[in-house]
Amino acid sequence: MVDGVVLGRRVGPFEGRIDRDLVERYAAATGDSTPSVRSGRTVPITALVTQIWEAQTDGREALVPADFQRAATGGVHGEHDIVLHRRLVVGEPLHTYVEGHGARAAGRNSAVTLRYVTVDSREEVVAEQWWTTIYLGTTCDPVGASAPDHGFPDAARESPIGTVSFDADESMAHRYAAVTGDWSAHHFELEAARRSGFDRVFLHGLCTMGLCAQAVVALAGAGEPDRVGRLAVRFASPTFLGERVDVHVFDAGQGVVAFEAECAGARVITHGRAELR
């Protein structure tokens, strides 16, 4: 086996900014009806993913060995975790760095985690993100650390808060891609979706994560997106376009909310965790 990620190297910075126009377009793409988001005054936690696309591409090329990537039969987004160190400010300059966090074998596959650190103009940390990719059909030696834990506490099922439902309409993938720049073919082309192992095109996983954030804000965050300081998920199955997504939210105690989502009879998000300020 080989290492699945390079440790001790930082790539970047990648410059960015979440301005009012971007917030408004993100809200429209994800169907977010929260007034402060719709008007571009408040940045929802999942809008931060718009700042890491260039870092994700360049970071994967620099930090995941080419031989390891060639040995894989494919790759899927396995988990994502966002932690805010402070409130996101509309229009402020942001700079993102990416580094290898860890890799480990996952059965016949490998889980490789990259860590993204976003700082402000004073180089103070604004947010961290952990992006875990499952590389299919190849294994690696364990290196670095596992992604932060966000397991679903069983006791939380005894304290349901409620369910929010969304329609993943046929145009949502196009709207989301236009905002984020993620035009991966399996979201739009049936043959590409079939090569990924599915018979239907499907929504971006991070867009489904954004829907979950809306449910948490509506049911547990008093309608205030700024209250969400952490959001973490495991992507279990695709959200198919043209279907309804049901997000189930539970009280896990001490400002922690657990959640999961279902679509077309399958669980699409598992081990969802939100931490409220």
C-alpha positions as CSV (number, residue, x, y, z in Angstrom):
1,M,0.0,0.0,0.0
2,V,1.0,3.7,-0.4
3,D,0.2,6.9,1.3
4,G,-3.0,8.5,0.2
5,V,-2.1,12.0,1.1
6,V,0.9,14.3,1.6
7,L,1.3,15.7,5.1
8,G,3.2,18.8,6.2
9,R,2.6,20.9,3.1
10,R,0.2,23.8,2.7
11,V,-1.1,24.9,-0.7
12,G,-2.4,28.5,-1.3
13,P,-3.5,31.0,-0.5
14,F,-6.6,31.1,-2.8
15,E,-8.3,34.5,-2.7
16,G,-12.0,34.9,-2.4
17,R,-14.9,36.9,-1.1
18,I,-18.6,36.3,-0.3
19,D,-20.2,39.4,-1.5
20,R,-23.9,40.3,-1.3
21,D,-24.6,39.2,-4.9
22,L,-23.0,35.8,-4.2
23,V,-25.2,35.3,-1.1
24,E,-28.3,36.3,-3.0
25,R,-27.5,33.9,-5.9
26,Y,-26.7,31.1,-3.4
27,A,-30.0,31.6,-1.7
28,A,-31.8,31.5,-5.0
29,A,-29.9,28.3,-6.1
30,T,-30.7,26.5,-2.8
31,G,-34.2,27.8,-2.4
32,D,-33.3,29.5,0.9
33,S,-36.3,31.7,2.0
34,T,-34.6,33.1,5.1
35,P,-35.1,36.8,4.8
36,S,-31.6,37.9,5.8
37,V,-30.0,35.4,3.4
38,R,-32.4,36.1,0.6
39,S,-31.5,39.8,0.8
40,G,-27.8,39.1,0.9
41,R,-27.3,40.4,4.5
42,T,-26.3,37.1,6.2
43,V,-24.0,34.4,4.9
44,P,-25.3,30.9,5.6
45,I,-22.6,28.5,6.8
46,T,-22.7,26.3,3.7
47,A,-22.1,29.2,1.3
48,L,-18.5,29.0,2.5
49,V,-18.1,26.0,0.2
50,T,-18.1,28.4,-2.8
51,Q,-14.7,29.6,-1.6
52,I,-12.8,26.3,-1.9
53,W,-13.3,25.1,-5.5
54,E,-10.0,26.2,-6.8
55,A,-8.3,25.1,-3.6
56,Q,-10.0,21.7,-3.9
57,T,-8.8,21.1,-7.5
58,D,-5.2,22.3,-6.9
59,G,-5.0,20.8,-3.4
60,R,-6.0,17.3,-4.7
61,E,-3.4,17.5,-7.5
62,A,-0.7,18.6,-5.1
63,L,-1.5,16.6,-2.0
64,V,-3.0,13.3,-3.2
65,P,-0.3,11.3,-5.0
66,A,-0.9,10.7,-8.7
67,D,-0.1,7.0,-8.5
68,F,-2.7,6.6,-5.8
69,Q,-5.3,8.5,-7.8
70,R,-4.6,6.4,-10.9
71,A,-5.1,3.2,-8.9
72,A,-8.6,4.2,-7.9
73,T,-11.6,3.2,-10.1
74,G,-13.3,6.4,-9.1
75,G,-14.1,8.7,-6.2
76,V,-17.0,10.1,-4.3
77,H,-17.5,12.8,-1.7
78,G,-17.8,10.9,1.5
79,E,-18.1,13.5,4.3
80,H,-17.9,17.2,4.8
81,D,-17.5,19.3,8.0
82,I,-17.5,23.1,8.3
83,V,-16.6,24.9,11.5
84,L,-16.9,28.7,11.8
85,H,-14.5,30.5,14.2
86,R,-16.6,33.6,14.0
87,R,-19.5,35.1,12.0
88,L,-18.9,35.4,8.3
89,V,-19.0,39.0,7.1
90,V,-20.5,39.9,3.8
91,G,-18.0,41.3,1.4
92,E,-14.8,40.8,3.5
93,P,-11.7,39.5,1.7
94,L,-10.9,35.9,2.4
95,H,-7.9,33.6,1.7
96,T,-8.0,29.8,1.8
97,Y,-5.2,27.4,2.3
98,V,-5.5,23.6,1.9
99,E,-3.3,20.8,3.5
100,G,-3.4,17.1,3.9
101,H,-5.2,16.0,7.1
102,G,-5.1,12.2,6.9
103,A,-5.9,9.0,5.0
104,R,-6.9,5.5,5.9
105,A,-8.1,2.3,4.4
106,A,-11.9,1.9,4.3
107,G,-12.6,-1.7,3.4
108,R,-11.6,-2.1,-0.2
109,N,-11.5,1.7,-0.6
110,S,-9.6,4.6,1.0
111,A,-10.8,7.7,2.8
112,V,-8.7,10.8,2.2
113,T,-9.3,14.0,4.1
114,L,-8.1,17.5,3.1
115,R,-8.4,20.4,5.5
116,Y,-9.2,23.9,4.3
117,V,-8.4,26.9,6.4
118,T,-10.0,30.2,5.5
119,V,-8.4,33.4,7.0
120,D,-9.2,37.1,6.9
121,S,-6.9,40.0,5.9
122,R,-5.2,39.8,9.3
123,E,-4.5,36.1,8.8
124,E,-6.9,35.2,11.6
125,V,-8.8,32.0,11.1
126,V,-12.4,32.5,10.0
127,A,-13.3,28.9,9.3
128,E,-12.1,25.3,8.8
129,Q,-13.5,22.7,6.5
130,W,-12.7,19.0,6.2
131,W,-13.4,17.3,2.9
132,T,-13.2,13.5,2.9
133,T,-13.1,11.8,-0.5
134,I,-13.7,8.0,-0.8
135,Y,-11.3,6.6,-3.4
136,L,-12.8,3.5,-4.8
137,G,-11.0,0.2,-5.5
138,T,-7.7,1.1,-3.8
139,T,-6.3,1.1,-0.3
140,C,-3.6,3.1,1.5
141,D,-1.5,3.1,4.6
142,P,-2.9,5.1,7.5
143,V,-1.3,8.5,7.8
144,G,-2.3,11.7,9.7
145,A,-5.5,12.0,11.6
146,S,-9.1,11.0,10.9
147,A,-11.7,13.6,10.1
148,P,-13.3,15.1,13.3
149,D,-16.1,12.9,14.7
150,H,-19.7,13.8,14.1
151,G,-21.5,10.6,14.9
152,F,-25.3,10.5,15.4
153,P,-26.0,10.0,19.1
154,D,-28.6,7.2,19.5
155,A,-30.2,9.0,22.4
156,A,-31.1,11.9,20.2
157,R,-33.8,9.8,18.5
158,E,-35.9,10.1,21.6
159,S,-36.0,13.9,21.2
160,P,-37.3,14.7,17.6
161,I,-37.7,18.4,16.8
162,G,-39.4,18.0,13.5
163,T,-39.1,17.5,9.7
164,V,-38.6,20.0,6.9
165,S,-39.3,18.9,3.3
166,F,-37.7,20.4,0.1
167,D,-38.3,19.8,-3.6
168,A,-35.1,19.0,-5.4
169,D,-36.5,20.3,-8.7
170,E,-35.0,19.5,-12.1
171,S,-33.3,22.9,-12.4
172,M,-31.7,23.0,-8.9
173,A,-28.4,21.3,-10.1
174,H,-28.0,23.9,-12.8
175,R,-28.7,26.8,-10.4
176,Y,-26.2,25.4,-7.9
177,A,-23.5,24.8,-10.5
178,A,-23.9,28.3,-11.8
179,V,-23.1,29.7,-8.3
180,T,-20.4,27.2,-7.3
181,G,-18.7,26.3,-10.6
182,D,-19.3,22.6,-10.0
183,W,-20.4,21.3,-13.4
184,S,-19.6,17.7,-12.8
185,A,-21.3,15.7,-15.6
186,H,-23.1,13.2,-13.4
187,H,-25.4,16.0,-12.2
188,F,-26.6,16.7,-15.8
189,E,-25.9,13.7,-18.1
190,L,-27.6,10.4,-17.7
191,E,-24.6,8.4,-19.1
192,A,-22.2,10.1,-16.7
193,A,-24.6,9.3,-13.8
194,R,-24.6,5.7,-14.9
195,R,-20.8,5.6,-14.9
196,S,-21.0,6.8,-11.3
197,G,-23.3,3.8,-10.6
198,F,-26.7,5.4,-10.7
199,D,-29.6,5.4,-13.2
200,R,-30.6,9.0,-12.7
201,V,-28.8,12.4,-12.5
202,F,-28.5,13.7,-9.0
203,L,-28.0,16.8,-7.0
204,H,-24.7,18.0,-5.7
205,G,-24.1,16.6,-2.2
206,L,-23.1,20.0,-0.9
207,C,-26.4,21.4,-2.1
208,T,-28.2,18.7,-0.1
209,M,-26.0,19.8,2.9
210,G,-27.2,23.3,2.3
211,L,-30.9,22.1,2.5
212,C,-30.1,20.4,5.8
213,A,-28.7,23.7,7.1
214,Q,-31.9,25.4,6.3
215,A,-33.9,22.8,8.2
216,V,-31.6,23.2,11.2
217,V,-32.0,27.0,11.1
218,A,-35.8,26.8,10.7
219,L,-36.4,24.2,13.5
220,A,-33.6,24.8,16.0
221,G,-31.9,28.0,15.1
222,A,-34.9,30.4,15.6
223,G,-34.6,31.4,11.9
224,E,-31.1,32.9,12.5
225,P,-28.4,31.4,10.2
226,D,-25.6,33.0,12.3
227,R,-26.4,30.6,15.1
228,V,-25.0,27.7,13.3
229,G,-21.3,27.4,14.2
230,R,-20.6,23.9,12.9
231,L,-22.3,21.7,10.3
232,A,-21.1,18.2,9.4
233,V,-22.5,15.4,7.3
234,R,-21.9,12.0,5.8
235,F,-23.1,11.5,2.2
236,A,-24.8,8.1,2.2
237,S,-26.6,8.2,-1.2
238,P,-27.5,10.7,-3.9
239,T,-30.4,13.1,-3.9
240,F,-32.2,12.5,-7.2
241,L,-33.5,15.5,-9.1
242,G,-37.3,15.7,-9.3
243,E,-37.7,14.2,-5.8
244,R,-38.6,15.5,-2.3
245,V,-36.0,15.6,0.4
246,D,-37.1,15.2,4.0
247,V,-34.7,16.5,6.7
248,H,-35.4,15.1,10.2
249,V,-34.0,17.1,13.0
250,F,-33.3,16.0,16.6
251,D,-32.2,17.6,19.8
252,A,-28.9,16.1,21.0
253,G,-28.6,18.4,24.0
254,Q,-26.3,21.2,25.0
255,G,-26.7,23.2,21.8
256,V,-26.1,20.2,19.5
257,V,-28.6,19.2,16.9
258,A,-28.5,15.8,15.1
259,F,-30.1,15.4,11.7
260,E,-30.5,13.1,8.7
261,A,-32.2,13.3,5.3
262,E,-34.1,10.9,3.1
263,C,-35.0,11.0,-0.6
264,A,-36.8,8.5,-2.9
265,G,-36.9,5.9,-0.1
266,A,-33.2,6.1,0.7
267,R,-31.2,7.9,3.4
268,V,-29.1,10.4,1.6
269,I,-27.5,12.2,4.6
270,T,-26.4,10.4,7.8
271,H,-24.5,11.4,10.9
272,G,-25.6,15.0,10.5
273,R,-24.4,17.3,13.3
274,A,-25.0,21.0,13.9
275,E,-23.6,23.0,16.8
276,L,-25.5,26.2,17.7
277,R,-24.0,29.3,19.2
